[in-house]
Amino acid sequence: MVLYFVSVLILLLTFALVGVYAERKISGLIQDRLGPMQTGKYGSLQTFADVLKLLQKEDIVPQVVNRFLFKLAPLLVFASVVGVYALLPLHQGGSAAQSPLAIYAILAILTFDVLGILLAGWASNSKFALYGALRAVAQMIAYEIPLILSLLAVAVYGGSLDLQILSLQQGIFSPTAITIWGLELKEIGGFTTWHVVQMPLLGFVFLIFFIASLAEANRAPFDLPEAESELIAGFQTEYSGMRWALLMLAEYGMMLLSALLAVVLFFGSWNTPLPNIGTWQLAHWTSGTFWSIFWLFTKALLLVYVQMWVRWTYPRLRIDQLMALAWKYLLPFSLLLLVLVACIRVLSL
């Protein structure tokens, strides 16, 4: 367990360092700016300079806060994100804590993220932090429902809540042969066995999942809980130094987590995207423990790039627009897609 925690911590720290630099460069490219350029070659050391600055900053705890809950909240938010990584099938061999009810377990663990954000806002004893926390909780609860329904749609189609089984179904290691138009996709492998290819309706399910995951991570255009122009910094207004850095690290951890989960559910998980073509057994040649980790994180990082692209392209939604999108559109569409996928699944048995 200690080795797992250290491994995930190293992964998140590395991703945050690279991700912050990449996001600055991507935003500069999209908005026709240079981004960081002064510290290191092409600004490559700017993120390290920011970390050094955070380590040196004073840890300020206001006198009027609830000290115990104020200090507990960042740890609770960070721990809820780290805990989910144990359930992800990072390679063909399995996960740190494989569970037949992995999807339910993930949803249960992520609930503590909502609790931590609420505690951060309430314990700060600040109206800006409290408003930000209430916005965050309302937003996360609203978007959690279509997110859950999208997860259930994949579980219904795959017939399992185990992420490793859902991963196995999307590759040459699938226990069942899938035939479309007379071709046995199991033997072809590659992208042909992905869930979004086997069941095109799951492509629309993925769009709902992607939008809801952005809202769950409080990423733009759904970053109202951190609206600087209205609430300073939302629920994290009173935090400074490494406590603030821990909340930011949890946000980047949630970005990577949602991307990894999307890959596992929709885009072949750790399976190779290269199909077998005649005597060219590309799927077999690019399978194995190393290739599994490589393909999983390569596909996930592509989705992270899309998340950053969205952030620097679309404007922030108003609170009424944000809630209307969840309750009026995503919820009914996710319910409809769940019913359609379930009907197709039953008819195919």
C-alpha positions as CSV (number, residue, x, y, z in Angstrom):
1,M,0.0,0.0,0.0
2,V,2.9,2.4,0.8
3,L,4.5,1.5,-2.5
4,Y,1.2,2.2,-4.3
5,F,0.8,5.6,-2.6
6,V,4.3,6.6,-3.4
7,S,3.9,5.5,-7.1
8,V,0.7,7.5,-7.5
9,L,2.2,10.5,-5.8
10,I,5.2,10.4,-8.1
11,L,2.9,10.0,-11.1
12,L,0.7,13.0,-10.1
13,L,3.6,15.2,-9.3
14,T,5.2,14.4,-12.7
15,F,2.0,14.9,-14.5
16,A,1.3,18.2,-12.7
17,L,4.8,19.5,-13.6
18,V,4.5,18.6,-17.2
19,G,0.8,19.5,-17.4
20,V,1.1,23.0,-16.1
21,Y,3.9,23.8,-18.5
22,A,2.0,22.1,-21.4
23,E,-1.2,24.0,-20.6
24,R,0.7,27.3,-20.6
25,K,2.2,26.6,-23.9
26,I,-1.1,25.3,-25.4
27,S,-2.9,28.4,-24.2
28,G,-0.2,30.5,-25.7
29,L,-0.6,28.7,-29.0
30,I,-4.4,29.0,-29.0
31,Q,-4.4,32.6,-28.0
32,D,-1.4,33.6,-30.2
33,R,1.0,34.2,-27.3
34,L,4.4,32.8,-26.4
35,G,3.6,31.5,-22.9
36,P,6.6,31.1,-20.5
37,M,9.9,31.9,-22.2
38,Q,12.3,33.4,-19.6
39,T,13.0,30.7,-17.1
40,G,15.0,27.9,-18.8
41,K,15.0,27.0,-22.5
42,Y,11.5,27.9,-23.9
43,G,10.4,28.5,-20.3
44,S,10.9,24.8,-19.4
45,L,12.0,25.6,-15.9
46,Q,9.1,28.0,-15.1
47,T,7.1,25.2,-13.4
48,F,10.0,24.2,-11.2
49,A,10.4,27.8,-10.2
50,D,6.7,27.9,-9.3
51,V,7.1,24.8,-7.1
52,L,10.1,26.4,-5.4
53,K,8.0,29.5,-4.7
54,L,5.2,27.5,-3.2
55,L,7.6,25.6,-1.0
56,Q,8.9,28.9,0.4
57,K,5.5,30.5,0.9
58,E,4.3,31.0,4.4
59,D,1.5,28.6,5.5
60,I,-1.1,31.2,6.6
61,V,-4.1,29.9,8.6
62,P,-6.6,32.7,9.4
63,Q,-7.6,33.1,13.1
64,V,-11.3,32.8,12.5
65,V,-11.3,29.5,10.6
66,N,-12.1,26.0,12.0
67,R,-8.5,24.9,12.1
68,F,-9.0,21.2,12.1
69,L,-11.5,21.1,9.2
70,F,-9.5,23.8,7.4
71,K,-6.4,21.6,7.4
72,L,-8.3,18.4,6.8
73,A,-10.2,19.5,3.6
74,P,-7.2,19.6,1.2
75,L,-6.1,16.2,2.4
76,L,-9.6,14.8,1.9
77,V,-9.9,16.2,-1.6
78,F,-6.4,14.8,-2.6
79,A,-7.0,11.4,-0.9
80,S,-10.3,10.9,-2.8
81,V,-8.5,11.4,-6.1
82,V,-5.5,9.2,-5.2
83,G,-7.7,6.4,-3.9
84,V,-9.4,5.9,-7.3
85,Y,-6.2,5.2,-9.1
86,A,-6.0,1.9,-7.2
87,L,-9.0,0.6,-9.1
88,L,-7.8,1.6,-12.6
89,P,-6.4,-1.3,-14.7
90,L,-3.1,0.3,-15.7
91,H,-1.9,-2.7,-17.6
92,Q,-2.8,-6.1,-18.8
93,G,-1.9,-7.7,-15.5
94,G,-4.5,-5.9,-13.4
95,S,-4.8,-3.0,-10.9
96,A,-3.6,-2.4,-7.4
97,A,-7.1,-3.3,-6.0
98,Q,-9.1,-5.0,-8.7
99,S,-12.8,-5.2,-7.8
100,P,-15.8,-6.8,-9.5
101,L,-17.7,-3.6,-8.5
102,A,-15.0,-1.1,-9.5
103,I,-17.3,1.4,-11.1
104,Y,-19.4,1.6,-7.9
105,A,-16.3,1.9,-5.8
106,I,-15.0,4.7,-7.9
107,L,-18.2,6.7,-7.6
108,A,-18.2,6.1,-3.8
109,I,-14.6,7.3,-3.3
110,L,-15.2,10.4,-5.5
111,T,-18.0,11.4,-3.1
112,F,-15.3,12.4,-0.6
113,D,-14.1,15.0,-3.1
114,V,-17.4,16.8,-2.8
115,L,-17.3,16.6,1.0
116,G,-13.7,18.0,1.0
117,I,-14.6,21.0,-1.1
118,L,-17.6,21.7,1.0
119,L,-15.5,21.5,4.2
120,A,-12.9,23.8,2.6
121,G,-15.4,26.5,1.9
122,W,-17.3,26.2,5.2
123,A,-14.2,25.9,7.5
124,S,-12.7,29.1,5.9
125,N,-15.4,31.2,7.5
126,S,-15.4,33.5,4.4
127,K,-18.4,34.3,2.3
128,F,-16.4,34.1,-0.9
129,A,-15.1,30.6,0.0
130,L,-18.6,29.5,1.2
131,Y,-20.3,30.7,-2.0
132,G,-17.6,28.9,-4.1
133,A,-18.1,25.7,-2.1
134,L,-21.8,25.8,-2.5
135,R,-21.5,26.4,-6.2
136,A,-19.0,23.5,-6.5
137,V,-21.3,21.1,-4.6
138,A,-24.4,22.1,-6.6
139,Q,-22.4,21.7,-9.9
140,M,-20.8,18.4,-9.0
141,I,-24.1,16.8,-7.8
142,A,-25.8,18.0,-11.0
143,Y,-23.2,16.7,-13.3
144,E,-22.6,13.5,-11.3
145,I,-25.9,12.1,-12.3
146,P,-25.3,12.1,-16.1
147,L,-21.8,10.9,-15.4
148,I,-23.1,7.9,-13.4
149,L,-25.6,7.2,-16.2
150,S,-22.9,7.2,-18.8
151,L,-20.8,4.8,-16.7
152,L,-23.9,2.5,-16.3
153,A,-24.4,2.5,-20.1
154,V,-20.9,1.1,-20.6
155,A,-21.4,-1.4,-17.8
156,V,-24.7,-2.5,-19.3
157,Y,-23.2,-3.0,-22.7
158,G,-20.2,-4.8,-21.3
159,G,-22.2,-6.8,-18.8
160,S,-19.8,-6.1,-16.0
161,L,-18.8,-3.4,-13.4
162,D,-15.2,-4.7,-13.4
163,L,-12.9,-2.4,-15.3
164,Q,-10.4,-5.2,-16.1
165,I,-13.1,-7.3,-17.7
166,L,-14.3,-4.3,-19.7
167,S,-10.7,-3.8,-20.8
168,L,-10.3,-7.4,-21.9
169,Q,-13.5,-7.2,-24.0
170,Q,-11.8,-4.5,-26.1
171,G,-8.8,-6.4,-27.4
172,I,-7.4,-9.6,-28.9
173,F,-7.6,-11.1,-25.3
174,S,-11.4,-10.9,-25.3
175,P,-13.0,-14.1,-24.0
176,T,-15.8,-13.7,-26.6
177,A,-15.6,-13.3,-30.3
178,I,-17.4,-10.2,-31.7
179,T,-18.6,-10.5,-35.3
180,I,-19.6,-7.5,-37.4
181,W,-20.4,-7.8,-41.1
182,G,-19.0,-11.3,-41.1
183,L,-15.6,-10.3,-39.6
184,E,-14.4,-11.6,-36.3
185,L,-13.1,-8.5,-34.6
186,K,-11.3,-10.4,-31.8
187,E,-8.9,-11.7,-34.4
188,I,-8.4,-8.3,-36.0
189,G,-8.0,-6.5,-32.7
190,G,-6.8,-2.9,-32.5
191,F,-9.4,-0.1,-32.6
192,T,-12.0,-2.4,-34.2
193,T,-12.7,-3.9,-30.8
194,W,-13.1,-0.6,-28.9
195,H,-16.5,0.0,-27.3
196,V,-17.2,3.1,-29.4
197,V,-16.6,1.1,-32.5
198,Q,-18.6,-2.0,-31.5
199,M,-21.5,0.2,-30.3
200,P,-21.6,3.6,-32.0
201,L,-24.2,4.9,-29.5
202,L,-21.4,4.8,-26.9
203,G,-19.8,7.7,-28.9
204,F,-22.6,9.9,-27.7
205,V,-22.3,8.5,-24.2
206,F,-18.7,9.4,-24.3
207,L,-19.6,13.0,-25.1
208,I,-21.8,13.2,-22.1
209,F,-19.1,11.6,-19.9
210,F,-16.5,14.0,-21.2
211,I,-18.6,17.1,-20.5
212,A,-19.6,15.9,-17.1
213,S,-16.0,15.0,-16.2
214,L,-15.0,18.6,-17.0
215,A,-17.6,19.9,-14.6
216,E,-16.6,17.3,-12.0
217,A,-13.0,18.6,-12.2
218,N,-14.1,22.2,-12.1
219,R,-12.4,22.8,-15.4
220,A,-13.4,25.6,-17.8
221,P,-15.9,26.3,-19.2
222,F,-17.3,24.9,-15.9
223,D,-14.9,26.6,-13.5
224,L,-17.6,28.8,-11.8
225,P,-16.5,27.6,-8.3
226,E,-13.2,29.3,-8.9
227,A,-14.5,32.3,-10.8
228,E,-11.8,35.0,-10.0
229,S,-13.9,37.9,-11.2
230,E,-16.7,37.0,-8.7
231,L,-15.4,34.8,-5.9
232,I,-11.7,35.5,-5.9
233,A,-10.7,31.9,-5.9
234,G,-13.9,30.2,-4.6
235,F,-13.6,27.5,-2.0
236,Q,-9.8,27.8,-1.9
237,T,-9.6,31.6,-1.4
238,E,-8.1,31.4,2.1
239,Y,-5.5,28.7,1.3
240,S,-1.9,29.5,0.6
241,G,1.4,27.7,0.0
242,M,1.4,23.9,-0.1
243,R,-2.2,23.6,1.0
244,W,-3.3,25.5,-2.1
245,A,-0.8,23.4,-4.1
246,L,-2.4,20.2,-2.8
247,L,-5.8,21.4,-4.1
248,M,-4.3,22.3,-7.4
249,L,-2.6,18.9,-7.6
250,A,-5.9,17.2,-6.9
251,E,-7.5,19.1,-9.9
252,Y,-4.7,17.9,-12.2
253,G,-5.0,14.5,-10.8
254,M,-8.8,14.5,-11.6
255,M,-8.0,15.6,-15.1
256,L,-5.7,12.6,-15.7
257,L,-8.1,10.3,-13.8
258,S,-11.1,11.2,-16.0
259,A,-9.0,10.8,-19.1
260,L,-7.8,7.4,-18.0
261,L,-11.3,6.3,-17.1
262,A,-12.6,7.4,-20.5
263,V,-9.9,5.4,-22.2
264,V,-10.7,2.3,-20.2
265,L,-14.4,2.5,-20.8
266,F,-14.6,3.7,-24.4
267,F,-11.2,3.6,-26.3
268,G,-9.8,0.2,-25.7
269,S,-8.2,0.7,-22.3
270,W,-4.6,-0.7,-22.4
271,N,-5.2,-2.5,-25.6
272,T,-3.2,-1.5,-28.7
273,P,-5.0,0.6,-31.4
274,L,-3.1,-1.2,-34.2
275,P,-5.1,-4.0,-35.8
276,N,-3.9,-7.3,-37.3
277,I,-3.8,-6.9,-41.1
278,G,-3.3,-10.2,-42.9
279,T,0.1,-11.6,-42.0
280,W,1.0,-8.3,-40.2
281,Q,0.1,-9.2,-36.7
282,L,0.4,-5.6,-35.4
283,A,-2.0,-6.2,-32.5
284,H,0.0,-9.1,-31.2
285,W,3.4,-7.4,-31.8
286,T,2.3,-4.3,-29.8
287,S,0.8,-6.1,-26.8
288,G,2.4,-6.8,-23.4
289,T,3.0,-5.1,-20.1
290,F,5.2,-2.3,-21.5
291,W,2.9,-1.7,-24.5
292,S,-0.2,-1.8,-22.2
293,I,1.1,1.1,-20.1
294,F,2.3,3.0,-23.1
295,W,-1.0,2.8,-25.0
296,L,-3.1,3.6,-21.9
297,F,-1.2,6.8,-21.0
298,T,-0.7,7.8,-24.7
299,K,-4.5,7.8,-25.3
300,A,-5.2,9.4,-21.9
301,L,-2.7,12.3,-22.6
302,L,-4.4,12.9,-25.9
303,L,-7.7,13.4,-24.0
304,V,-5.9,15.7,-21.5
305,Y,-4.8,17.8,-24.5
306,V,-8.4,18.0,-25.6
307,Q,-9.4,19.2,-22.0
308,M,-6.8,21.9,-22.2
309,W,-7.9,22.8,-25.7
310,V,-11.5,23.2,-24.5
311,R,-10.4,25.4,-21.6
312,W,-8.7,28.0,-23.7
313,T,-11.3,27.9,-26.5
314,Y,-14.8,28.3,-24.8
315,P,-15.9,31.1,-22.4
316,R,-17.1,30.3,-18.9
317,L,-20.8,29.5,-18.6
318,R,-23.2,31.5,-16.3
319,I,-24.5,29.6,-13.3
320,D,-28.0,29.4,-14.8
321,Q,-26.6,28.1,-18.1
322,L,-24.4,25.6,-16.3
323,M,-27.3,24.1,-14.3
324,A,-29.7,24.1,-17.3
325,L,-27.1,22.1,-19.4
326,A,-27.0,19.4,-16.7
327,W,-30.7,19.1,-15.8
328,K,-32.4,20.0,-19.0
329,Y,-30.1,18.4,-21.6
330,L,-27.5,16.0,-20.3
331,L,-29.7,14.2,-17.8
332,P,-32.6,13.3,-20.3
333,F,-30.1,12.4,-23.1
334,S,-28.0,10.2,-20.8
335,L,-31.2,8.4,-19.6
336,L,-32.3,7.9,-23.2
337,L,-28.9,6.5,-24.3
338,L,-28.9,4.2,-21.3
339,V,-32.3,2.7,-22.3
340,L,-31.3,2.4,-25.9
341,V,-28.0,0.6,-25.0
342,A,-29.8,-1.7,-22.6
343,C,-32.4,-2.6,-25.3
344,I,-29.7,-3.3,-27.9
345,R,-27.9,-5.4,-25.3
346,V,-31.0,-7.5,-24.5
347,L,-31.9,-8.0,-28.2
348,S,-28.3,-9.2,-28.9
349,L,-28.4,-11.9,-26.3
